[in-house]
Amino acid sequence: MLSFCMPSFLRFVYMPKQVPCVRRGGIRFQMNGHPYFNLVLITNVGGAGDVHAVAIKGSRTGWQQMKHNWGQNWQSDTYLNGQSLSFKVTTSDGRTVVSDNVVPANWSFGQTFGGSQFH
């Protein structure tokens, strides 16, 4: 019969370590939806890599929390057409990066814009 004492057993336990994700370029924001339903696909996220919260700010609005839709799509039900847009992205490790005025006022649906990145 095999006997594993605690110290020997602990040598076999796999303890995963979360390693920060390093990305080239900024976080990407793809604008989808229609005037009263903005669906933003957020990709190329460094740091922890998993987005926990997103806020959006138009040039004529304050910061508003976005709702998680599905995958890495986040939605806002506010009319933001004709406004430059800023984003706050928070990952699961609690770090936040702000991309100020990353989307110009003349944006249209289907376009993708690059913002700031976690370092």
Biopython code that builds the backbone (N, CA, C, O; Angstrom):
import numpy as np
from Bio.PDB.StructureBuilder import StructureBuilder

atoms = [
    (1, "MET", "N", (0.837, -1.170, 0.000)),
    (1, "MET", "CA", (0.000, 0.000, 0.000)),
    (1, "MET", "C", (0.884, 1.236, 0.000)),
    (1, "MET", "O", (1.854, 1.320, 0.753)),
    (2, "LEU", "N", (0.540, 2.191, -0.849)),
    (2, "LEU", "CA", (1.277, 3.450, -0.904)),
    (2, "LEU", "C", (0.798, 4.384, 0.185)),
    (2, "LEU", "O", (-0.389, 4.444, 0.505)),
    (3, "SER", "N", (1.728, 5.095, 0.734)),
    (3, "SER", "CA", (1.386, 6.060, 1.759)),
    (3, "SER", "C", (1.974, 7.405, 1.349)),
    (3, "SER", "O", (3.184, 7.537, 1.166)),
    (4, "PHE", "N", (1.121, 8.378, 1.211)),
    (4, "PHE", "CA", (1.580, 9.720, 0.861)),
    (4, "PHE", "C", (1.520, 10.595, 2.097)),
    (4, "PHE", "O", (0.439, 10.895, 2.604)),
    (5, "CYS", "N", (2.646, 10.988, 2.565)),
    (5, "CYS", "CA", (2.634, 11.952, 3.659)),
    (5, "CYS", "C", (2.368, 13.324, 3.038)),
    (5, "CYS", "O", (2.596, 13.504, 1.842)),
    (6, "MET", "N", (1.908, 14.261, 3.795)),
    (6, "MET", "CA", (1.489, 15.567, 3.291)),
    (6, "MET", "C", (2.581, 16.269, 2.478)),
    (6, "MET", "O", (2.286, 16.736, 1.379)),
    (7, "PRO", "N", (3.823, 16.369, 2.957)),
    (7, "PRO", "CA", (4.834, 17.066, 2.159)),
    (7, "PRO", "C", (5.050, 16.435, 0.779)),
    (7, "PRO", "O", (5.189, 17.156, -0.209)),
    (8, "SER", "N", (5.081, 15.111, 0.698)),
    (8, "SER", "CA", (5.250, 14.460, -0.601)),
    (8, "SER", "C", (4.052, 14.724, -1.496)),
    (8, "SER", "O", (4.204, 14.988, -2.689)),
    (9, "PHE", "N", (2.885, 14.654, -0.929)),
    (9, "PHE", "CA", (1.664, 14.886, -1.703)),
    (9, "PHE", "C", (1.644, 16.280, -2.296)),
    (9, "PHE", "O", (1.255, 16.464, -3.449)),
    (10, "LEU", "N", (2.059, 17.260, -1.516)),
    (10, "LEU", "CA", (2.026, 18.639, -1.994)),
    (10, "LEU", "C", (2.950, 18.876, -3.185)),
    (10, "LEU", "O", (2.734, 19.814, -3.953)),
    (11, "ARG", "N", (3.959, 18.055, -3.348)),
    (11, "ARG", "CA", (4.852, 18.205, -4.498)),
    (11, "ARG", "C", (4.140, 17.872, -5.803)),
    (11, "ARG", "O", (4.574, 18.313, -6.867)),
    (12, "PHE", "N", (3.063, 17.107, -5.743)),
    (12, "PHE", "CA", (2.335, 16.688, -6.934)),
    (12, "PHE", "C", (1.125, 17.567, -7.239)),
    (12, "PHE", "O", (0.495, 17.409, -8.285)),
    (13, "VAL", "N", (0.801, 18.475, -6.354)),
    (13, "VAL", "CA", (-0.368, 19.329, -6.553)),
    (13, "VAL", "C", (-0.016, 20.422, -7.547)),
    (13, "VAL", "O", (0.974, 21.135, -7.382)),
    (14, "TYR", "N", (-0.821, 20.542, -8.559)),
    (14, "TYR", "CA", (-0.604, 21.580, -9.571)),
    (14, "TYR", "C", (-1.314, 22.852, -9.136)),
    (14, "TYR", "O", (-2.532, 22.859, -8.957)),
    (15, "MET", "N", (-0.569, 23.908, -8.970)),
    (15, "MET", "CA", (-1.130, 25.194, -8.570)),
    (15, "MET", "C", (-0.986, 26.163, -9.742)),
    (15, "MET", "O", (0.093, 26.720, -9.948)),
    (16, "PRO", "N", (-2.057, 26.374, -10.513)),
    (16, "PRO", "CA", (-1.942, 27.268, -11.661)),
    (16, "PRO", "C", (-1.656, 28.701, -11.219)),
    (16, "PRO", "O", (-2.133, 29.156, -10.179)),
    (17, "LYS", "N", (-0.890, 29.376, -12.008)),
    (17, "LYS", "CA", (-0.530, 30.759, -11.722)),
    (17, "LYS", "C", (-1.047, 31.614, -12.871)),
    (17, "LYS", "O", (-0.795, 31.314, -14.038)),
    (18, "GLN", "N", (-1.760, 32.664, -12.544)),
    (18, "GLN", "CA", (-2.254, 33.542, -13.580)),
    (18, "GLN", "C", (-1.114, 34.452, -14.026)),
    (18, "GLN", "O", (-0.489, 35.137, -13.217)),
    (19, "VAL", "N", (-0.862, 34.442, -15.323)),
    (19, "VAL", "CA", (0.218, 35.234, -15.899)),
    (19, "VAL", "C", (-0.401, 36.375, -16.690)),
    (19, "VAL", "O", (-1.282, 36.141, -17.517)),
    (20, "PRO", "N", (0.046, 37.614, -16.453)),
    (20, "PRO", "CA", (-0.508, 38.743, -17.203)),
    (20, "PRO", "C", (-0.331, 38.557, -18.705)),
    (20, "PRO", "O", (0.700, 38.067, -19.167)),
    (21, "CYS", "N", (-1.325, 38.944, -19.438)),
    (21, "CYS", "CA", (-1.311, 38.838, -20.883)),
    (21, "CYS", "C", (-0.725, 40.125, -21.474)),
    (21, "CYS", "O", (-1.206, 41.220, -21.184)),
    (22, "VAL", "N", (0.306, 39.988, -22.295)),
    (22, "VAL", "CA", (0.923, 41.144, -22.930)),
    (22, "VAL", "C", (0.432, 41.217, -24.370)),
    (22, "VAL", "O", (0.549, 40.240, -25.110)),
    (23, "ARG", "N", (-0.107, 42.342, -24.772)),
    (23, "ARG", "CA", (-0.636, 42.529, -26.121)),
    (23, "ARG", "C", (0.091, 43.663, -26.820)),
    (23, "ARG", "O", (0.533, 44.618, -26.183)),
    (24, "ARG", "N", (0.209, 43.550, -28.125)),
    (24, "ARG", "CA", (0.760, 44.643, -28.925)),
    (24, "ARG", "C", (-0.390, 45.527, -29.367)),
    (24, "ARG", "O", (-1.464, 45.037, -29.718)),
    (25, "GLY", "N", (-0.162, 46.821, -29.346)),
    (25, "GLY", "CA", (-1.212, 47.754, -29.748)),
    (25, "GLY", "C", (-2.216, 47.946, -28.632)),
    (25, "GLY", "O", (-2.113, 47.331, -27.571)),
    (26, "GLY", "N", (-3.171, 48.792, -28.878)),
    (26, "GLY", "CA", (-4.163, 49.112, -27.867)),
    (26, "GLY", "C", (-5.363, 48.184, -27.875)),
    (26, "GLY", "O", (-5.519, 47.347, -28.764)),
    (27, "ILE", "N", (-6.201, 48.350, -26.871)),
    (27, "ILE", "CA", (-7.476, 47.648, -26.827)),
    (27, "ILE", "C", (-8.273, 48.115, -28.042)),
    (27, "ILE", "O", (-8.226, 49.292, -28.401)),
    (28, "ARG", "N", (-9.003, 47.199, -28.676)),
    (28, "ARG", "CA", (-9.783, 47.555, -29.860)),
    (28, "ARG", "C", (-11.267, 47.598, -29.520)),
    (28, "ARG", "O", (-11.792, 46.742, -28.808)),
    (29, "PHE", "N", (-11.920, 48.615, -30.049)),
    (29, "PHE", "CA", (-13.350, 48.834, -29.832)),
    (29, "PHE", "C", (-14.045, 48.833, -31.191)),
    (29, "PHE", "O", (-13.865, 49.758, -31.983)),
    (30, "GLN", "N", (-14.834, 47.800, -31.460)),
    (30, "GLN", "CA", (-15.586, 47.724, -32.722)),
    (30, "GLN", "C", (-17.020, 48.165, -32.456)),
    (30, "GLN", "O", (-17.723, 47.577, -31.634)),
    (31, "MET", "N", (-17.441, 49.204, -33.163)),
    (31, "MET", "CA", (-18.765, 49.799, -32.969)),
    (31, "MET", "C", (-19.801, 49.077, -33.830)),
    (31, "MET", "O", (-19.689, 49.046, -35.055)),
    (32, "ASN", "N", (-20.804, 48.501, -33.177)),
    (32, "ASN", "CA", (-21.890, 47.802, -33.875)),
    (32, "ASN", "C", (-23.220, 48.269, -33.301)),
    (32, "ASN", "O", (-23.251, 49.002, -32.313)),
    (33, "GLY", "N", (-24.320, 47.844, -33.920)),
    (33, "GLY", "CA", (-25.643, 48.171, -33.412)),
    (33, "GLY", "C", (-26.393, 49.131, -34.314)),
    (33, "GLY", "O", (-26.287, 49.076, -35.539)),
    (34, "HIS", "N", (-27.162, 50.021, -33.675)),
    (34, "HIS", "CA", (-27.914, 51.078, -34.375)),
    (34, "HIS", "C", (-28.020, 52.260, -33.411)),
    (34, "HIS", "O", (-27.598, 52.143, -32.260)),
    (35, "PRO", "N", (-28.573, 53.398, -33.848)),
    (35, "PRO", "CA", (-28.492, 54.621, -33.031)),
    (35, "PRO", "C", (-28.856, 54.502, -31.549)),
    (35, "PRO", "O", (-28.208, 55.148, -30.726)),
    (36, "TYR", "N", (-29.853, 53.715, -31.174)),
    (36, "TYR", "CA", (-30.232, 53.629, -29.756)),
    (36, "TYR", "C", (-29.796, 52.319, -29.112)),
    (36, "TYR", "O", (-30.258, 51.978, -28.023)),
    (37, "PHE", "N", (-28.909, 51.585, -29.778)),
    (37, "PHE", "CA", (-28.393, 50.329, -29.244)),
    (37, "PHE", "C", (-26.950, 50.187, -29.728)),
    (37, "PHE", "O", (-26.701, 49.701, -30.831)),
    (38, "ASN", "N", (-26.016, 50.611, -28.899)),
    (38, "ASN", "CA", (-24.601, 50.532, -29.250)),
    (38, "ASN", "C", (-24.026, 49.239, -28.684)),
    (38, "ASN", "O", (-24.002, 49.037, -27.470)),
    (39, "LEU", "N", (-23.568, 48.374, -29.569)),
    (39, "LEU", "CA", (-22.957, 47.113, -29.171)),
    (39, "LEU", "C", (-21.478, 47.216, -29.512)),
    (39, "LEU", "O", (-21.114, 47.323, -30.683)),
    (40, "VAL", "N", (-20.625, 47.183, -28.492)),
    (40, "VAL", "CA", (-19.190, 47.382, -28.681)),
    (40, "VAL", "C", (-18.460, 46.074, -28.397)),
    (40, "VAL", "O", (-18.526, 45.536, -27.292)),
    (41, "LEU", "N", (-17.759, 45.571, -29.420)),
    (41, "LEU", "CA", (-16.937, 44.381, -29.262)),
    (41, "LEU", "C", (-15.553, 44.841, -28.810)),
    (41, "LEU", "O", (-14.904, 45.635, -29.491)),
    (42, "ILE", "N", (-15.109, 44.345, -27.669)),
    (42, "ILE", "CA", (-13.832, 44.759, -27.085)),
    (42, "ILE", "C", (-12.847, 43.603, -27.189)),
    (42, "ILE", "O", (-13.080, 42.519, -26.654)),
    (43, "THR", "N", (-11.725, 43.853, -27.897)),
    (43, "THR", "CA", (-10.723, 42.812, -28.132)),
    (43, "THR", "C", (-9.321, 43.345, -27.841)),
    (43, "THR", "O", (-9.133, 44.531, -27.572)),
    (44, "ASN", "N", (-8.350, 42.447, -27.900)),
    (44, "ASN", "CA", (-6.932, 42.757, -27.694)),
    (44, "ASN", "C", (-6.682, 43.354, -26.303)),
    (44, "ASN", "O", (-5.947, 44.331, -26.153)),
    (45, "VAL", "N", (-7.304, 42.749, -25.303)),
    (45, "VAL", "CA", (-7.181, 43.243, -23.931)),
    (45, "VAL", "C", (-6.006, 42.564, -23.250)),
    (45, "VAL", "O", (-5.963, 41.337, -23.160)),
    (46, "GLY", "N", (-5.054, 43.349, -22.771)),
    (46, "GLY", "CA", (-3.894, 42.823, -22.051)),
    (46, "GLY", "C", (-4.197, 42.665, -20.580)),
    (46, "GLY", "O", (-5.361, 42.601, -20.185)),
    (47, "GLY", "N", (-3.158, 42.603, -19.764)),
    (47, "GLY", "CA", (-3.337, 42.451, -18.316)),
    (47, "GLY", "C", (-3.948, 41.102, -17.999)),
    (47, "GLY", "O", (-3.505, 40.080, -18.523)),
    (48, "ALA", "N", (-4.969, 41.088, -17.141)),
    (48, "ALA", "CA", (-5.646, 39.837, -16.788)),
    (48, "ALA", "C", (-6.356, 39.249, -18.007)),
    (48, "ALA", "O", (-6.573, 38.040, -18.081)),
    (49, "GLY", "N", (-6.718, 40.115, -18.966)),
    (49, "GLY", "CA", (-7.303, 39.655, -20.222)),
    (49, "GLY", "C", (-8.807, 39.496, -20.228)),
    (49, "GLY", "O", (-9.423, 39.548, -21.293)),
    (50, "ASP", "N", (-9.422, 39.303, -19.059)),
    (50, "ASP", "CA", (-10.867, 39.119, -19.024)),
    (50, "ASP", "C", (-11.542, 40.394, -18.506)),
    (50, "ASP", "O", (-11.258, 40.872, -17.407)),
    (51, "VAL", "N", (-12.428, 40.916, -19.321)),
    (51, "VAL", "CA", (-13.090, 42.187, -19.023)),
    (51, "VAL", "C", (-14.190, 41.951, -17.999)),
    (51, "VAL", "O", (-15.043, 41.080, -18.173)),
    (52, "HIS", "N", (-14.160, 42.736, -16.932)),
    (52, "HIS", "CA", (-15.130, 42.609, -15.849)),
    (52, "HIS", "C", (-16.190, 43.707, -15.912)),
    (52, "HIS", "O", (-17.345, 43.472, -15.558)),
    (53, "ALA", "N", (-15.802, 44.911, -16.364)),
    (53, "ALA", "CA", (-16.742, 46.035, -16.448)),
    (53, "ALA", "C", (-16.258, 47.027, -17.511)),
    (53, "ALA", "O", (-15.061, 47.164, -17.760)),
    (54, "VAL", "N", (-17.230, 47.715, -18.129)),
    (54, "VAL", "CA", (-16.921, 48.739, -19.131)),
    (54, "VAL", "C", (-17.851, 49.925, -18.899)),
    (54, "VAL", "O", (-19.042, 49.761, -18.632)),
    (55, "ALA", "N", (-17.282, 51.118, -19.006)),
    (55, "ALA", "CA", (-18.077, 52.349, -18.958)),
    (55, "ALA", "C", (-17.787, 53.128, -20.236)),
    (55, "ALA", "O", (-16.689, 53.047, -20.788)),
    (56, "ILE", "N", (-18.780, 53.881, -20.700)),
    (56, "ILE", "CA", (-18.659, 54.677, -21.915)),
    (56, "ILE", "C", (-19.028, 56.123, -21.599)),
    (56, "ILE", "O", (-19.891, 56.383, -20.760)),
    (57, "LYS", "N", (-18.372, 57.055, -22.275)),
    (57, "LYS", "CA", (-18.678, 58.476, -22.091)),
    (57, "LYS", "C", (-18.668, 59.145, -23.453)),
    (57, "LYS", "O", (-17.687, 59.071, -24.193)),
    (58, "GLY", "N", (-19.778, 59.801, -23.771)),
    (58, "GLY", "CA", (-19.827, 60.605, -24.983)),
    (58, "GLY", "C", (-19.335, 62.007, -24.682)),
    (58, "GLY", "O", (-19.219, 62.395, -23.520)),
    (59, "SER", "N", (-19.047, 62.767, -25.728)),
    (59, "SER", "CA", (-18.557, 64.134, -25.522)),
    (59, "SER", "C", (-19.633, 65.040, -24.925)),
    (59, "SER", "O", (-19.328, 66.137, -24.459)),
    (60, "ARG", "N", (-20.892, 64.587, -24.935)),
    (60, "ARG", "CA", (-21.981, 65.372, -24.331)),
    (60, "ARG", "C", (-22.683, 64.610, -23.202)),
    (60, "ARG", "O", (-23.788, 64.974, -22.800)),
    (61, "THR", "N", (-22.043, 63.560, -22.696)),
    (61, "THR", "CA", (-22.624, 62.787, -21.586)),
    (61, "THR", "C", (-21.550, 62.554, -20.529)),
    (61, "THR", "O", (-20.371, 62.824, -20.758)),
    (62, "GLY", "N", (-21.962, 62.058, -19.389)),
    (62, "GLY", "CA", (-21.018, 61.627, -18.364)),
    (62, "GLY", "C", (-20.733, 60.143, -18.547)),
    (62, "GLY", "O", (-21.199, 59.530, -19.508)),
    (63, "TRP", "N", (-19.969, 59.567, -17.624)),
    (63, "TRP", "CA", (-19.674, 58.139, -17.671)),
    (63, "TRP", "C", (-20.932, 57.325, -17.380)),
    (63, "TRP", "O", (-21.688, 57.647, -16.464)),
    (64, "GLN", "N", (-21.152, 56.268, -18.165)),
    (64, "GLN", "CA", (-22.289, 55.355, -17.995)),
    (64, "GLN", "C", (-21.776, 53.923, -18.058)),
    (64, "GLN", "O", (-21.002, 53.571, -18.948)),
    (65, "GLN", "N", (-22.212, 53.097, -17.104)),
    (65, "GLN", "CA", (-21.848, 51.685, -17.136)),
    (65, "GLN", "C", (-22.500, 51.026, -18.339)),
    (65, "GLN", "O", (-23.666, 51.285, -18.637)),
    (66, "MET", "N", (-21.758, 50.183, -19.023)),
    (66, "MET", "CA", (-22.322, 49.391, -20.115)),
    (66, "MET", "C", (-22.769, 48.044, -19.549)),
    (66, "MET", "O", (-22.261, 47.595, -18.522)),
    (67, "LYS", "N", (-23.716, 47.409, -20.222)),
    (67, "LYS", "CA", (-24.196, 46.090, -19.821)),
    (67, "LYS", "C", (-23.475, 45.032, -20.638)),
    (67, "LYS", "O", (-23.264, 45.195, -21.840)),
    (68, "HIS", "N", (-23.095, 43.937, -19.966)),
    (68, "HIS", "CA", (-22.482, 42.826, -20.687)),
    (68, "HIS", "C", (-23.556, 42.143, -21.511)),
    (68, "HIS", "O", (-24.592, 41.756, -20.970)),
    (69, "ASN", "N", (-23.333, 41.989, -22.800)),
    (69, "ASN", "CA", (-24.306, 41.370, -23.686)),
    (69, "ASN", "C", (-23.979, 39.890, -23.846)),
    (69, "ASN", "O", (-24.710, 39.045, -23.331)),
    (70, "TRP", "N", (-22.921, 39.563, -24.534)),
    (70, "TRP", "CA", (-22.448, 38.185, -24.698)),
    (70, "TRP", "C", (-21.006, 38.234, -25.175)),
    (70, "TRP", "O", (-20.590, 39.203, -25.811)),
    (71, "GLY", "N", (-20.239, 37.185, -24.866)),
    (71, "GLY", "CA", (-18.830, 37.168, -25.261)),
    (71, "GLY", "C", (-18.138, 38.416, -24.735)),
    (71, "GLY", "O", (-18.225, 38.727, -23.547)),
    (72, "GLN", "N", (-17.462, 39.121, -25.608)),
    (72, "GLN", "CA", (-16.821, 40.388, -25.224)),
    (72, "GLN", "C", (-17.577, 41.573, -25.814)),
    (72, "GLN", "O", (-16.981, 42.612, -26.097)),
    (73, "ASN", "N", (-18.889, 41.422, -25.999)),
    (73, "ASN", "CA", (-19.757, 42.496, -26.480)),
    (73, "ASN", "C", (-20.418, 43.182, -25.294)),
    (73, "ASN", "O", (-20.994, 42.537, -24.419)),
    (74, "TRP", "N", (-20.321, 44.500, -25.290)),
    (74, "TRP", "CA", (-20.897, 45.321, -24.231)),
    (74, "TRP", "C", (-21.846, 46.312, -24.873)),
    (74, "TRP", "O", (-21.564, 46.827, -25.955)),
    (75, "GLN", "N", (-22.988, 46.590, -24.212)),
    (75, "GLN", "CA", (-24.008, 47.435, -24.838)),
    (75, "GLN", "C", (-24.354, 48.664, -24.015)),
    (75, "GLN", "O", (-24.258, 48.686, -22.788)),
    (76, "SER", "N", (-24.761, 49.686, -24.758)),
    (76, "SER", "CA", (-25.275, 50.922, -24.181)),
    (76, "SER", "C", (-26.551, 51.263, -24.940)),
    (76, "SER", "O", (-26.594, 51.160, -26.166)),
    (77, "ASP", "N", (-27.586, 51.667, -24.218)),
    (77, "ASP", "CA", (-28.857, 52.012, -24.850)),
    (77, "ASP", "C", (-29.033, 53.526, -24.957)),
    (77, "ASP", "O", (-30.157, 54.023, -25.029)),
    (78, "THR", "N", (-27.925, 54.247, -24.965)),
    (78, "THR", "CA", (-27.952, 55.705, -25.037)),
    (78, "THR", "C", (-27.631, 56.158, -26.451)),
    (78, "THR", "O", (-26.783, 55.560, -27.114)),
    (79, "TYR", "N", (-28.292, 57.198, -26.919)),
    (79, "TYR", "CA", (-28.005, 57.762, -28.241)),
    (79, "TYR", "C", (-26.681, 58.516, -28.168)),
    (79, "TYR", "O", (-26.585, 59.552, -27.511)),
    (80, "LEU", "N", (-25.659, 57.990, -28.844)),
    (80, "LEU", "CA", (-24.318, 58.573, -28.784)),
    (80, "LEU", "C", (-23.790, 58.994, -30.157)),
    (80, "LEU", "O", (-22.631, 59.392, -30.274)),
    (81, "ASN", "N", (-24.620, 58.912, -31.188)),
    (81, "ASN", "CA", (-24.180, 59.296, -32.532)),
    (81, "ASN", "C", (-23.739, 60.756, -32.545)),
    (81, "ASN", "O", (-24.329, 61.600, -31.870)),
    (82, "GLY", "N", (-22.693, 61.043, -33.321)),
    (82, "GLY", "CA", (-22.198, 62.407, -33.447)),
    (82, "GLY", "C", (-21.354, 62.874, -32.270)),
    (82, "GLY", "O", (-20.995, 64.049, -32.197)),
    (83, "GLN", "N", (-21.036, 61.978, -31.356)),
    (83, "GLN", "CA", (-20.208, 62.325, -30.193)),
    (83, "GLN", "C", (-18.907, 61.535, -30.242)),
    (83, "GLN", "O", (-18.894, 60.381, -30.671)),
    (84, "SER", "N", (-17.817, 62.149, -29.806)),
    (84, "SER", "CA", (-16.598, 61.375, -29.617)),
    (84, "SER", "C", (-16.803, 60.535, -28.354)),
    (84, "SER", "O", (-17.495, 60.953, -27.426)),
    (85, "LEU", "N", (-16.194, 59.348, -28.328)),
    (85, "LEU", "CA", (-16.443, 58.402, -27.245)),
    (85, "LEU", "C", (-15.166, 58.021, -26.515)),
    (85, "LEU", "O", (-14.099, 57.883, -27.114)),
    (86, "SER", "N", (-15.305, 57.855, -25.208)),
    (86, "SER", "CA", (-14.230, 57.381, -24.342)),
    (86, "SER", "C", (-14.708, 56.113, -23.650)),
    (86, "SER", "O", (-15.908, 55.914, -23.462)),
    (87, "PHE", "N", (-13.754, 55.247, -23.268)),
    (87, "PHE", "CA", (-14.087, 53.995, -22.594)),
    (87, "PHE", "C", (-13.208, 53.793, -21.373)),
    (87, "PHE", "O", (-12.030, 54.151, -21.370)),
    (88, "LYS", "N", (-13.806, 53.206, -20.322)),
    (88, "LYS", "CA", (-13.072, 52.713, -19.152)),
    (88, "LYS", "C", (-13.256, 51.206, -19.158)),
    (88, "LYS", "O", (-14.386, 50.719, -19.131)),
    (89, "VAL", "N", (-12.166, 50.468, -19.193)),
    (89, "VAL", "CA", (-12.223, 49.004, -19.194)),
    (89, "VAL", "C", (-11.572, 48.500, -17.907)),
    (89, "VAL", "O", (-10.431, 48.848, -17.603)),
    (90, "THR", "N", (-12.312, 47.673, -17.149)),
    (90, "THR", "CA", (-11.805, 47.088, -15.905)),
    (90, "THR", "C", (-11.743, 45.576, -16.070)),
    (90, "THR", "O", (-12.709, 44.949, -16.506)),
    (91, "THR", "N", (-10.594, 44.997, -15.718)),
    (91, "THR", "CA", (-10.429, 43.553, -15.820)),
    (91, "THR", "C", (-10.657, 42.896, -14.452)),
    (91, "THR", "O", (-10.822, 43.585, -13.445)),
    (92, "SER", "N", (-10.663, 41.569, -14.429)),
    (92, "SER", "CA", (-11.001, 40.823, -13.210)),
    (92, "SER", "C", (-10.020, 41.054, -12.064)),
    (92, "SER", "O", (-10.358, 40.798, -10.908)),
    (93, "ASP", "N", (-8.818, 41.529, -12.362)),
    (93, "ASP", "CA", (-7.863, 41.800, -11.286)),
    (93, "ASP", "C", (-8.044, 43.196, -10.690)),
    (93, "ASP", "O", (-7.257, 43.620, -9.844)),
    (94, "GLY", "N", (-9.092, 43.915, -11.137)),
    (94, "GLY", "CA", (-9.425, 45.218, -10.576)),
    (94, "GLY", "C", (-8.721, 46.397, -11.221)),
    (94, "GLY", "O", (-8.964, 47.541, -10.838)),
    (95, "ARG", "N", (-7.863, 46.148, -12.181)),
    (95, "ARG", "CA", (-7.160, 47.244, -12.866)),
    (95, "ARG", "C", (-8.068, 47.863, -13.919)),
    (95, "ARG", "O", (-8.855, 47.170, -14.564)),
    (96, "THR", "N", (-7.946, 49.185, -14.086)),
    (96, "THR", "CA", (-8.770, 49.927, -15.047)),
    (96, "THR", "C", (-7.867, 50.737, -15.960)),
    (96, "THR", "O", (-6.891, 51.340, -15.511)),
    (97, "VAL", "N", (-8.197, 50.747, -17.236)),
    (97, "VAL", "CA", (-7.503, 51.598, -18.193)),
    (97, "VAL", "C", (-8.555, 52.467, -18.890)),
    (97, "VAL", "O", (-9.638, 51.995, -19.235)),
    (98, "VAL", "N", (-8.218, 53.737, -19.088)),
    (98, "VAL", "CA", (-9.129, 54.689, -19.723)),
    (98, "VAL", "C", (-8.593, 55.038, -21.106)),
    (98, "VAL", "O", (-7.414, 55.355, -21.263)),
    (99, "SER", "N", (-9.461, 54.977, -22.096)),
    (99, "SER", "CA", (-9.142, 55.406, -23.460)),
    (99, "SER", "C", (-9.992, 56.633, -23.744)),
    (99, "SER", "O", (-11.167, 56.525, -24.095)),
    (100, "ASP", "N", (-9.377, 57.813, -23.585)),
    (100, "ASP", "CA", (-10.103, 59.079, -23.765)),
    (100, "ASP", "C", (-10.248, 59.440, -25.236)),
    (100, "ASP", "O", (-9.278, 59.404, -25.993)),
    (101, "ASN", "N", (-11.467, 59.789, -25.632)),
    (101, "ASN", "CA", (-11.765, 60.261, -26.990)),
    (101, "ASN", "C", (-11.148, 59.374, -28.069)),
    (101, "ASN", "O", (-10.619, 59.869, -29.064)),
    (102, "VAL", "N", (-11.220, 58.067, -27.862)),
    (102, "VAL", "CA", (-10.630, 57.109, -28.792)),
    (102, "VAL", "C", (-11.469, 56.973, -30.064)),
    (102, "VAL", "O", (-10.944, 56.617, -31.119)),
    (103, "VAL", "N", (-12.764, 57.254, -29.967)),
    (103, "VAL", "CA", (-13.663, 57.183, -31.122)),
    (103, "VAL", "C", (-14.049, 58.610, -31.503)),
    (103, "VAL", "O", (-14.633, 59.322, -30.686)),
    (104, "PRO", "N", (-13.735, 59.046, -32.732)),
    (104, "PRO", "CA", (-14.044, 60.422, -33.136)),
    (104, "PRO", "C", (-15.544, 60.639, -33.327)),
    (104, "PRO", "O", (-16.299, 59.678, -33.475)),
    (105, "ALA", "N", (-15.965, 61.878, -33.324)),
    (105, "ALA", "CA", (-17.389, 62.226, -33.435)),
    (105, "ALA", "C", (-18.016, 61.749, -34.744)),
    (105, "ALA", "O", (-19.230, 61.547, -34.794)),
    (106, "ASN", "N", (-17.237, 61.566, -35.790)),
    (106, "ASN", "CA", (-17.795, 61.148, -37.088)),
    (106, "ASN", "C", (-17.759, 59.633, -37.294)),
    (106, "ASN", "O", (-17.756, 59.168, -38.434)),
    (107, "TRP", "N", (-17.732, 58.858, -36.205)),
    (107, "TRP", "CA", (-17.702, 57.399, -36.296)),
    (107, "TRP", "C", (-18.982, 56.865, -36.909)),
    (107, "TRP", "O", (-20.012, 57.539, -36.927)),
    (108, "SER", "N", (-18.897, 55.631, -37.417)),
    (108, "SER", "CA", (-20.099, 54.948, -37.910)),
    (108, "SER", "C", (-20.022, 53.476, -37.503)),
    (108, "SER", "O", (-18.951, 52.965, -37.175)),
    (109, "PHE", "N", (-21.160, 52.815, -37.528)),
    (109, "PHE", "CA", (-21.223, 51.408, -37.124)),
    (109, "PHE", "C", (-20.385, 50.562, -38.071)),
    (109, "PHE", "O", (-20.368, 50.792, -39.281)),
    (110, "GLY", "N", (-19.692, 49.581, -37.505)),
    (110, "GLY", "CA", (-18.814, 48.711, -38.271)),
    (110, "GLY", "C", (-17.352, 49.097, -38.187)),
    (110, "GLY", "O", (-16.486, 48.304, -38.556)),
    (111, "GLN", "N", (-17.059, 50.293, -37.713)),
    (111, "GLN", "CA", (-15.675, 50.746, -37.594)),
    (111, "GLN", "C", (-15.036, 50.221, -36.303)),
    (111, "GLN", "O", (-15.723, 49.951, -35.317)),
    (112, "THR", "N", (-13.716, 50.085, -36.333)),
    (112, "THR", "CA", (-12.948, 49.649, -35.166)),
    (112, "THR", "C", (-11.882, 50.690, -34.854)),
    (112, "THR", "O", (-11.248, 51.240, -35.755)),
    (113, "PHE", "N", (-11.696, 50.952, -33.565)),
    (113, "PHE", "CA", (-10.754, 51.979, -33.111)),
    (113, "PHE", "C", (-9.839, 51.406, -32.039)),
    (113, "PHE", "O", (-10.258, 50.566, -31.242)),
    (114, "GLY", "N", (-8.588, 51.860, -32.019)),
    (114, "GLY", "CA", (-7.608, 51.392, -31.031)),
    (114, "GLY", "C", (-7.469, 52.376, -29.892)),
    (114, "GLY", "O", (-7.382, 53.584, -30.115)),
    (115, "GLY", "N", (-7.449, 51.868, -28.667)),
    (115, "GLY", "CA", (-7.333, 52.715, -27.481)),
    (115, "GLY", "C", (-6.083, 52.416, -26.689)),
    (115, "GLY", "O", (-5.098, 51.912, -27.227)),
    (116, "SER", "N", (-6.129, 52.732, -25.403)),
    (116, "SER", "CA", (-5.020, 52.498, -24.488)),
    (116, "SER", "C", (-4.897, 51.007, -24.194)),
    (116, "SER", "O", (-5.748, 50.213, -24.594)),
    (117, "GLN", "N", (-3.820, 50.633, -23.483)),
    (117, "GLN", "CA", (-3.582, 49.218, -23.175)),
    (117, "GLN", "C", (-3.078, 49.078, -21.747)),
    (117, "GLN", "O", (-2.487, 50.009, -21.200)),
    (118, "PHE", "N", (-3.312, 47.907, -21.137)),
    (118, "PHE", "CA", (-2.760, 47.596, -19.821)),
    (118, "PHE", "C", (-1.267, 47.346, -19.971)),
    (118, "PHE", "O", (-0.843, 46.701, -20.930)),
    (119, "HIS", "N", (-0.463, 47.848, -19.036)),
    (119, "HIS", "CA", (0.994, 47.632, -19.073)),
    (119, "HIS", "C", (1.443, 47.013, -17.783)),
    (119, "HIS", "O", (2.632, 46.748, -17.607)),
]
sb = StructureBuilder()
sb.init_structure("model")
sb.init_model(0)
sb.init_chain("A")
sb.init_seg("    ")
for serial, (resi, resn, name, xyz) in enumerate(atoms, 1):
    if name == "N":
        sb.init_residue(resn, " ", resi, " ")
    sb.init_atom(name, np.array(xyz, "f"), 0.0, 1.0, " ", f" {name:<3s}", serial, name[0])
structure = sb.get_structure()
